[in-house]
Amino acid sequence: MTQKLAVFNMKGGVGKSTTAYNLAAGLVQFRDRKVLLVDIDPQGNSGAALGIPIWQLEKQLKDALQHKVPLSQIIIPTSEGVDVVPSNILLAEEEIPISGRPGRELLLRKVLASVQDQYDWVLIDCPPNIGVFSINALMAASGALIPVDMSYLGLLGIQGIERALTLVREHLDHPIRIAGVLATRFDGRNNLSKEVLQCLGDHFGEQMFKTVIPETVKLREAPSHGQSIFEYDPQGAGAKAYRALIEEVCQWQ
């Protein structure tokens, strides 16, 4: 059965895209899984980080959501073995028209249905908000992977995330679960990082991943080379952390 995860947080700069594309690449490289990465964030960072020239796209996710082309015609294979459904800022321009469509919350779920059986994993990189595209991602997924950066504002946003998931469950009748909460941008020299990590652990308990993603320059540099961290810095702390995350994610059902 295809596992579908939305990488979701309403705050920007928490490592959503970094987690989405590295997790996708790692599942291919280390677990030999067939992975589809859906970039429903108009910034298009996941696709760009894997070397896709997002400003030269002839077709992208918005065209499938508007039923102009089948999703299969949009998928782009990458050198790291991950298939990507890319986006760019033109997706944002379609938010208002898409928001007015009947069944707008289910558009992504419906277009994914035509291809999802070809994949072991579908990972969805969400935008940093709770608009129509994030709702589509949550409605298409069975679980939410929640990256949280080690900052006061990151911690403050937890209530909003939980409220959004509750709305999806209760008002849209979709039983989305938390697949795991991931501590990102952790700096062991920083007392705030340690305090936020402790607070997250106290709040989420067993829903916290044991893996902690460190703050490293290499994780920030890798996208400029169109590579995952496993290709760019395979022996570094970032690669080791994301390899550990892969093992944890593969235990989720």
N, C-alpha and C positions, 0 to 999 in steps of 0.2 A: 504494500500500500504506500502511496506517495505521502511523504511527510511534508507539511506546509507550515512554514514559520514566517511570521511578520516580525521584522526587526524594528521595534517601535519605541519612541520616546517623543514627547511633544517639545522637548528642549533641543536646540541645536548644539553642535559641538561636543556631543557625548560619545561619538564613535560609532554611530549607526552604520554609516557606509563602510567604514574601516572594518567593522565586524562582519557586515554582510558579504563583502567580496572576499575577505580572507577566509571566512568560514566556508564559502562556496568553493574557493580554490582548494582548500585543505580537504574537504570531503571528496573531491575528485582525486587529488594527488595521493592522499594517505589511506582513503577508504574505498577507492575505486567506485565511487558512486556517480550516477548520472544526475547532474544538478542544473536546474534552471534558476537564474537570478533575475527577478523582475524589479526593475528600477522605476518605482512609481513616485519618486521624488523628482520634481521638475529641475532640480539642480543637476541631475544626471551623473552624480559623482561615482556611483558604483560602476557604471559602464565606462566612464572615462578612466577610472583607476585600472581597469583591465585592458586599456589600450584602444577602446572604441572611440573614433573621432565623432563625438556626439553632435558637433555643429555641422556635420556633413550628412546627417541622416536624411534619407529620402522617405523612410517610413519609421514610425515609432509607436510607443504604446497608445498614445492618444488616438491613432488611426484604428486600432483594434477596438478600443473602448467605444468608438463611434461607429463601429461595424463597417468601416470603409475597406478593411482588408482583414483576412484571417490572421490570428496571432502567429501562426506558423511562418508567415511571410515576413515577420518582423524580427524573429529570433536570429541573433548573430553569434556564431561560435567564436571563442577566443583561444589564444595560444595556450592558455592554462587549462583548457578542457571544459570550461564553464560556458554554457549557453546563456546569453543575456537578452532580455527584452529591454531595450534602452529607451531613455527619454531625454528631453532637454527642456528649456524654458517654454517652448511652445505648448507643452502640456499644461502649464499654469494658465495660459490664455484660454484654455478650454474648460477651466473649472466651473465657470458660471453656466455655460451651455450644458455641461454634463450634469451639474447639480439640478437642473430643471427636468431631467429625463425621468420617466417612470422607472421604478426599480433601480434607481441610481446607485444604491448601496451594493448591488449584486453584479454590477457590470464586470468587474475583474474576475469574480468567481465563475461567471458564465464563459468568458473568453478563455480562461485557463482550462476549463473542462475539456476543450478539444485537444489539448497537448499534454496535460499533467500525467497521464498514464505512461508517458515515455520517460518519466524521470523518477528517481528515487526521492529527491528532495526538490522542493520549490521554496526558495528564499525570497522574501519581498522586502525591499529597502523602502521604508516609509519616509514621507516628508516630516519636518519637525513641527507638526500641528495636528489638530483633530478635525481637519476638513474632510471633504468628500473622498479624497484619495486615500487618506489614512483609514477612513471607515471602510472603504473598499478592500484595503489590504487586510484589515482585521476580519472582515466578513469572509474573505477568501481563505484565511488561514485557520488551522486548528489550535495553534499556539502562538504566543507572543514572547519573543526574546527581548528583554528590556535592558539595554546598556545604560548605566548611570555613571556619570563622571564624578570624581571625588571633589565636589565643591558644595558649598552651602546651597547654591541655587539648584544644583542637581538633586540634592536631598529634598529641597522644598517642593520640587515638581512631582514627587511620588504620589501625593494625594490626587493630583490632576490625572496622572496615569491610571490610577486605580478607579477613579470616577469614570474615565473614558471606557475602560473595560467593563465596568458595571453597566453603563448605558448600552453597550453592544449586547451584553448578555440579557438584560431585562427588557429593553425597548425594541431591540431588533431580533431578539430570540435566537441568538447565536452563542453557543457555549464555548466561547474562546477561553483558553486556559493560559496561565503563565508558565511558559516552558522553562524559564529561568531568568534570574536577574543577574546581570554581569557588571561587576565593578571595572570601570575603565579609567585610564589616565591616572593611575595610581603612582604616587611618588612617595617612597618609603622614608624620604628625608623630611617629609612634610607632615606635621602633626594633624593638620586638617584632613589629609587623606586618610590617616589612621582613624580619626574620629568618625568620618563619614562612613568608612567601611564598617566600623563597629555598629553604627546606627542602622545601616542597611541590614546587617546580619541579625540584629535584634528584631527588626521589623519583619523581615521576610523568612527568617529561619531556614528551613530546608529548601525553600525556593531559590535561595542564592546559589549560584555556581561557585564551586570551590576555586575555580580559576580566577585570577585577578590579572587584568591587562595593564602592563606598566606604561608609564609615560616615556616614550622613546622617540628620538629624532628619526630613527629608521622607519618607524611606522608612518611618519609624516612624509618622508622622502619617497617611499615606494611608489605612490600613485604617479609621481612625475616621470617615472620610468615605465609606466604601464604594466606594473608587475605586482603580484601579491607579495606579502612579506616573506613567503617561503622561497620565492625566487630571488628577491632583492637582498635579503639578509638571513639566510636559512639557519645560521647558528646563533642568531641574536636573541635577546630576551623576548622581543615581540613574537617572533616565530615560535619559540618554545611555549609561550603562553597560549597562542592560538591553537597550537597542536593539542595542548591539554584541554582546551575548550571543545575541540572536535570530539574528543573521547567522551566528554560529558554530554554533549548534545546528542551523540549517537545512542545514549542510554535512555533518552526521552522518548516516550511513546504516547 
